Amino acid sequence: MKLGTSAIIGGVLFALAIFVGLFAPWLAHTDPVMGANLMNAEEPPSWIWWFGTDAQGRDIYSRVVHGARISLTVGIVSQLVNSVIGVTLGLTAGYWGGWWDDVVNGLTNLMLAIPSLIFALAIMAVLGPGLTSLLIALGLTNWSFTCRIARASTLSLKSQGYVQAARVLGYGDLRIMITQLLPNMVGPLIVIGTLGMGGAVLAEASLSFLGLGIRPPYPSWGSMLSEARDQITTAPWLSVFPGLAIFLTVLGLNLLGDGLRDVLDPQSRSRRA
């Protein structure tokens, strides 16, 4: 099955963000933290300063490029944590059922009832700002969607013939879950993981904007927007470029996730047709 145009566009945008993050030290013009020079404060975009400079004279382009590292790190790592928690709980709850299923369902419903950003704000308020705290906060907030998908997939798969055959061959529960059930639910998990990364990038920007994310002076797209909010009319380039970076990254991940859903979920594709 071929990817649609939107998925290809999303993949290109995401790949571009990955490329920028990986090669940030070579793509940046100056040091994003130590490159301050008040003599160059608030210079508009030009051939010298591609994205302009901020109030401390730091190169906006270099800070946006290095900010990609932080946003992608948060998005990928926090979604991996969400996936591990969600898949583990959903897979075991769907397979074993009983009281454990009731416990996981209750916990999932509780998490879904609490706005994820509010929960992340509460965790960050306790742990304090910083990359580690941010990863913990976002890694513990959005696993409920993955859990629901893993549980529903397990319930539909555990009665299949190949699972019954594995039981006859003497496979234990853990081996059945890892070798028989998990590989057959990878498709939906990839889709929800891709979409979840976009949400994590947006959540990181929101928390950094509120001062609970990455500590200054390290570059974060959200903190750059926060610093620029008082100068949005006098120096609009301070907010345009980090905002555009967030927009393109999240758009790319959403387009990619939506396109993967069309490829990996035939029912979704038939409904659209």
Secondary structure, DSSP 4 states (H G I P E B T S, - for coil): -PPPHHHHHHHHHHHHHHHHHHTHHHH-SS-TTT---GGGTTPPS-SSSTT-B-TT--BHHHHHHHHHHHHHHHHHHHHHHHHHHHHHHHHHHHHH-HHHHHHHHHHHHHHHHS-HHHHHHHHHHHH-SSHHHHHHHHHTTSHHHHHHHHHHHHHHHTTSHHHHHHHHTT--HHHHIIIIIGGGGHHHHHHHHHHHHHHHHHHHHHHHHTTSSSPTTS--HHHHHHHHGGGTTT-THHHHHHHHHHHHHHHHHHHHHHHHHHHH-HHHHHHH-
